[in-house]
Every structure is written in C-alpha cells, then in structure tokens.
Amino acid sequence: MHIVQSAVFLSAWFMAKQLAIIPTSQQLLSLLRRLFFYVGNLSVDCTTDALQSFVSNMNITAISCFDVRPRRRFAEESDERLKSRKGFRLCTWDKDRERLLNDSVWPEYVTVIEWFSKPRRAENVRQVHGGFTTSQ
C-alpha cells in the first residue's frame, strides 16, 4: 500500500512540475544579475548606511554601497563645488532597476545613473610581460 501511495505522489509531483511555468535560463540570469549605479549630488553628511536604508525603504536590495568621488557634470565645475557633495557606487539586482531609476522617488537634485567606468589613460595602464609588470 505504501508503494502505491508513493507512486501516486511522484506522478502528481511530475505533473505539477510540467504544468508550472518554468522560467528560462535567460529570465533566471536577469533576476540574478547585479547592476551598478552612481548615486550622486548628495550632501556630504550622507552615509552609505543612510543610502542603503533609503533604498531598502523602496523595497530594493542594496548588495553593496561605497563612497566614490563625485562625478563632474560640467567641465567648468570647480573642485570646491565637488567637495560640497558626495557620490556613491550602489550595487543592486537587475530586477530592481526600474524602481531605482524612477525619478519620482528621489529628491529633485539627486543624480542616479548606471555605472560606467572612465577609460584608462595610456600612462596608467600596466601590462605584464614575461612575469614582470611594466607601465606603458
């Protein structure tokens, strides 16, 4: 009797699995993919904990958050103005992208953009030749 019940249970489990919507591998990867954002033009009093708390209140998972140098918006911006504000590199899941980039949840003066790396200058690039590290 126990064997029959187990067989019925297993066949029901397989039927349920076949009827369920199984996400594709691409959908799974997009859920698990991390994205990086620059959050800038914040007060120098703002901390990583404060930003993570703000983002958490939007039901967004902050995987990591680091202080970074503020990015210049205009070439003529002085260094003094850059010292009066702060920027962060925030890492979240791809599934939270739209909520994070929603302008209506951020104060008007805050900048939130996808992270981009500045191109390296040739004199700062280091290469490895035969086990030795050299600068170009």
Backbone bond lengths (Angstrom), bond angles and torsions (degrees), N, CA, C in turn:
res aa  C-N    CA-C-N  psi(-1)  N-CA   C-N-CA  omega(-1)  CA-C   N-CA-C  phi
1 M - - - 1.455 - - 1.526 110.61 -
2 H 1.331 116.28 -40.67 1.453 121.65 -179.51 1.531 111.04 -63.02
3 I 1.324 117.78 -38.58 1.464 122.60 179.67 1.520 110.43 -65.30
4 V 1.300 118.66 -40.02 1.460 122.61 179.22 1.517 110.77 -64.92
5 Q 1.334 117.81 -42.65 1.456 121.32 179.47 1.528 110.20 -64.24
6 S 1.322 116.94 -39.73 1.461 120.79 178.74 1.519 110.84 -64.68
7 A 1.323 117.33 -41.30 1.461 121.35 179.11 1.522 110.73 -64.76
8 V 1.326 118.23 -40.09 1.467 122.14 178.30 1.525 109.53 -65.61
9 F 1.322 116.61 -42.74 1.453 121.01 179.29 1.524 111.10 -61.66
10 L 1.344 117.02 -46.25 1.457 120.79 -179.73 1.516 112.06 -63.56
11 S 1.323 118.25 -42.18 1.467 119.78 179.95 1.525 110.37 -66.61
12 A 1.330 117.50 -36.38 1.461 120.21 176.81 1.521 110.76 -66.25
13 W 1.325 116.97 -37.97 1.462 121.24 179.55 1.526 110.51 -64.64
14 F 1.345 116.47 -43.68 1.460 119.94 178.83 1.520 111.56 -65.25
15 M 1.330 117.79 -39.10 1.468 120.50 177.97 1.524 110.37 -64.32
16 A 1.326 116.79 -42.55 1.465 120.71 179.75 1.522 110.41 -63.96
17 K 1.309 116.79 -39.56 1.459 121.17 179.48 1.525 110.75 -65.00
18 Q 1.340 117.21 -38.81 1.454 120.85 -179.75 1.527 111.26 -70.95
19 L 1.327 117.79 -32.60 1.459 120.85 -179.41 1.523 112.90 -79.81
20 A 1.314 116.70 -24.68 1.464 120.56 -179.01 1.523 110.04 -68.22
21 I 1.315 114.95 152.19 1.461 119.85 176.65 1.518 107.18 -82.37
22 I 1.302 115.40 115.56 1.458 120.98 -178.94 1.518 107.73 -100.37
23 P 1.337 117.21 121.97 1.463 118.93 -178.40 1.524 111.21 -67.03
24 T 1.326 115.31 149.79 1.460 120.40 177.25 1.523 108.71 -73.94
25 S 1.305 115.81 164.96 1.463 119.49 179.58 1.524 110.96 -63.46
26 Q 1.336 117.30 -33.06 1.472 120.89 178.13 1.525 110.51 -65.22
27 Q 1.337 117.43 -40.42 1.460 120.81 177.96 1.526 110.65 -65.67
28 L 1.325 116.72 -39.77 1.461 119.80 177.87 1.523 111.14 -64.84
29 L 1.329 117.12 -41.85 1.458 120.34 179.70 1.523 111.45 -64.11
30 S 1.337 117.29 -38.47 1.461 119.19 179.77 1.522 111.01 -67.55
31 L 1.331 117.27 -30.17 1.461 119.89 176.87 1.526 111.38 -71.92
32 L 1.319 116.47 -33.03 1.456 120.79 -175.45 1.521 113.33 -95.97
33 R 1.327 118.01 -6.10 1.460 121.73 -177.66 1.526 110.86 -73.74
34 R 1.307 116.12 134.63 1.452 120.80 177.64 1.516 109.64 -91.84
35 L 1.323 115.90 143.45 1.457 121.78 174.97 1.515 108.88 -124.53
36 F 1.317 115.62 149.95 1.452 121.52 179.88 1.515 109.47 -115.18
37 F 1.332 115.69 141.11 1.449 122.19 -178.12 1.521 109.93 -132.34
38 Y 1.323 114.84 150.99 1.451 121.56 170.93 1.524 106.71 -99.94
39 V 1.321 116.03 124.97 1.463 121.91 175.39 1.519 105.22 -116.51
40 G 1.324 116.47 114.21 1.454 119.24 -172.76 1.503 114.31 -134.69
41 N 1.335 112.95 -178.13 1.460 123.85 -178.35 1.532 110.69 65.74
42 L 1.330 115.57 34.45 1.463 121.38 178.90 1.523 109.83 -97.62
43 S 1.305 116.22 161.47 1.455 122.64 178.05 1.528 110.18 -62.41
44 V 1.322 116.52 148.81 1.461 120.00 177.73 1.523 111.09 -66.14
45 D 1.321 117.75 -15.42 1.460 121.85 177.60 1.527 112.64 -80.36
46 C 1.319 117.40 -13.20 1.463 121.17 -178.47 1.523 109.69 -69.19
47 T 1.323 116.09 139.64 1.470 121.59 179.46 1.515 110.37 -116.08
48 T 1.324 115.87 166.51 1.467 119.63 176.96 1.528 110.06 -62.68
49 D 1.333 117.01 -37.68 1.472 120.30 178.68 1.524 111.30 -63.80
50 A 1.331 117.09 -40.67 1.464 120.62 179.48 1.520 111.07 -64.66
51 L 1.337 116.85 -42.50 1.469 120.24 179.03 1.520 110.83 -66.17
52 Q 1.336 117.26 -43.38 1.458 120.32 178.58 1.525 110.81 -62.68
53 S 1.312 118.18 -37.66 1.464 121.96 177.93 1.529 110.52 -65.88
54 F 1.341 116.85 -43.19 1.465 121.56 178.71 1.524 110.72 -60.55
55 V 1.330 115.81 -45.15 1.471 121.24 -179.77 1.525 110.29 -67.68
56 S 1.315 116.74 -38.93 1.462 121.21 178.86 1.535 111.46 -62.14
57 N 1.330 116.88 -35.23 1.468 120.86 177.48 1.528 112.43 -66.77
58 M 1.349 116.68 -17.11 1.464 121.18 175.10 1.524 110.93 -91.89
59 N 1.346 117.28 10.54 1.464 123.36 -176.54 1.520 112.10 60.58
60 I 1.320 115.28 40.19 1.458 122.57 177.17 1.520 107.16 -116.60
61 T 1.321 115.87 133.27 1.460 120.58 179.15 1.521 109.68 -83.73
62 A 1.308 116.46 121.13 1.461 121.54 174.49 1.529 107.15 -93.49
63 I 1.318 116.34 107.57 1.456 120.87 -179.74 1.526 110.09 -72.22
64 S 1.333 115.32 -43.86 1.461 120.20 176.45 1.519 109.13 -153.42
65 C 1.322 115.16 160.15 1.457 121.01 179.62 1.529 107.76 -152.04
66 F 1.338 116.74 127.56 1.463 122.00 -178.09 1.515 110.57 -133.36
67 D 1.335 115.77 145.74 1.465 120.75 170.53 1.519 109.01 -67.53
68 V 1.330 116.10 139.06 1.461 121.33 173.66 1.522 107.90 -136.90
69 R 1.314 116.09 165.10 1.464 119.45 175.72 1.521 108.72 -67.96
70 P 1.331 117.11 138.20 1.471 119.11 177.84 1.523 110.54 -60.99
71 R 1.298 115.69 143.50 1.460 120.93 178.48 1.519 108.92 -89.64
72 R 1.298 115.57 141.79 1.464 120.50 179.63 1.517 109.89 -77.35
73 R 1.313 114.71 136.94 1.466 118.91 174.87 1.512 110.76 -88.48
74 F 1.316 116.30 -35.15 1.454 120.64 -177.75 1.524 108.62 -132.71
75 A 1.308 116.33 145.87 1.460 120.69 -176.40 1.527 111.98 -62.00
76 E 1.321 118.21 -30.32 1.459 120.50 -176.31 1.527 113.29 -83.33
77 E 1.301 118.06 -0.96 1.456 120.77 -179.77 1.516 110.42 -64.72
78 S 1.310 116.86 132.90 1.464 120.39 -177.10 1.525 110.98 -81.68
79 D 1.314 114.82 159.64 1.458 120.10 177.11 1.520 111.11 -66.19
80 E 1.336 117.41 -28.44 1.464 120.82 178.49 1.526 110.69 -62.94
81 R 1.302 116.11 -39.08 1.463 119.64 179.43 1.525 110.89 -69.12
82 L 1.342 116.07 -34.64 1.457 120.04 178.22 1.527 111.03 -66.84
83 K 1.323 117.92 -30.87 1.461 121.67 179.68 1.522 112.16 -71.17
84 S 1.325 117.35 -17.68 1.461 120.31 -177.11 1.527 113.00 -92.08
85 R 1.313 116.88 8.59 1.467 120.28 177.34 1.514 110.48 -146.08
86 K 1.309 115.40 170.63 1.461 121.27 -172.16 1.524 110.73 -133.25
87 G 1.337 116.52 154.93 1.449 121.84 177.20 1.521 110.67 -133.61
88 F 1.333 115.12 156.66 1.460 120.88 -178.12 1.518 110.09 -137.07
89 R 1.326 115.02 150.74 1.472 121.86 170.42 1.519 106.12 -104.89
90 L 1.321 116.37 114.47 1.456 123.08 -175.04 1.519 109.62 -112.01
91 C 1.328 116.75 130.86 1.462 122.24 178.12 1.524 108.80 -109.70
92 T 1.335 116.60 128.64 1.462 122.90 178.47 1.520 108.84 -136.83
93 W 1.314 115.65 175.04 1.465 120.97 175.26 1.521 109.75 -81.27
94 D 1.315 116.06 150.99 1.464 122.90 179.80 1.527 111.76 -56.77
95 K 1.323 116.73 -34.61 1.465 119.88 -177.57 1.535 112.30 -65.34
96 D 1.344 117.89 -18.02 1.463 122.09 -179.05 1.527 113.02 -95.69
97 R 1.316 117.67 2.11 1.464 122.98 -173.44 1.527 113.02 -55.47
98 E 1.320 117.06 -52.15 1.470 120.36 -175.63 1.521 112.04 -63.03
99 R 1.327 116.82 -40.73 1.471 119.85 179.10 1.526 111.11 -65.80
100 L 1.324 116.61 -38.43 1.458 119.96 -179.11 1.526 111.43 -68.91
101 L 1.321 117.75 -36.94 1.463 121.69 -178.04 1.529 113.48 -86.29
102 N 1.316 117.75 4.89 1.465 122.00 178.41 1.530 109.19 -71.51
103 D 1.338 117.21 113.12 1.468 122.21 -176.85 1.521 113.42 -60.16
104 S 1.313 117.39 -31.02 1.472 120.11 -173.10 1.536 113.15 -70.78
105 V 1.331 119.07 -15.21 1.462 120.52 -178.95 1.530 112.70 -93.48
106 W 1.320 117.27 -10.01 1.455 121.95 -178.57 1.527 110.21 -106.08
107 P 1.330 117.18 149.12 1.469 118.59 171.29 1.524 110.07 -59.03
108 E 1.301 117.14 152.82 1.462 122.56 -172.54 1.531 113.56 -58.26
109 Y 1.303 118.12 -34.06 1.460 121.75 -174.75 1.525 114.27 -84.18
110 V 1.336 118.77 -9.13 1.472 121.99 -176.61 1.521 110.41 -81.34
111 T 1.325 115.70 138.73 1.460 122.51 177.68 1.520 108.97 -105.38
112 V 1.340 116.72 127.35 1.469 121.55 175.06 1.525 107.31 -129.73
113 I 1.326 115.50 115.68 1.464 120.71 179.75 1.519 108.96 -137.69
114 E 1.324 115.96 158.89 1.460 119.15 175.12 1.519 108.77 -66.08
115 W 1.318 115.30 142.47 1.456 121.89 -177.08 1.515 110.60 -66.26
116 F 1.305 115.98 137.77 1.454 120.76 172.01 1.522 107.06 -136.32
117 S 1.307 115.38 146.58 1.459 120.36 178.65 1.508 109.17 -94.99
118 K 1.301 115.00 138.45 1.458 119.68 176.93 1.521 108.29 -72.47
119 P 1.332 117.80 143.61 1.462 119.08 178.49 1.528 110.38 -63.93
120 R 1.320 115.44 142.27 1.457 120.42 179.11 1.520 110.12 -75.31
121 R 1.320 114.45 143.20 1.462 119.11 174.58 1.524 108.26 -81.91
122 A 1.308 116.68 148.12 1.472 122.09 -175.34 1.524 111.64 -56.99
123 E 1.340 118.44 -36.42 1.464 119.03 -176.86 1.526 112.56 -73.84
124 N 1.349 117.48 -15.02 1.456 120.92 179.42 1.523 113.09 -96.50
125 V 1.312 118.19 -6.45 1.458 122.11 -177.92 1.521 108.93 -81.06
126 R 1.316 116.21 129.69 1.462 121.56 178.85 1.518 108.71 -109.31
127 Q 1.315 116.66 136.53 1.451 121.08 179.94 1.514 109.80 -121.75
128 V 1.320 115.86 152.88 1.458 121.68 177.83 1.525 108.01 -106.26
129 H 1.339 115.90 122.17 1.472 121.76 178.80 1.520 107.91 -124.35
130 G 1.318 116.99 113.03 1.455 120.88 175.76 1.520 114.02 56.70
131 G 1.334 116.85 37.09 1.454 119.90 178.06 1.525 113.76 89.66
132 F 1.363 118.54 -8.03 1.449 122.33 178.36 1.512 110.28 -105.98
133 T 1.318 116.37 138.37 1.462 120.56 177.35 1.518 108.55 -94.42
134 T 1.336 114.80 128.63 1.464 119.70 179.52 1.511 109.97 -129.31
135 S 1.301 116.14 156.06 1.462 120.96 173.42 1.512 107.80 -94.90
136 Q 1.307 116.28 147.96 1.458 120.36 178.74 1.485 111.70 -84.16
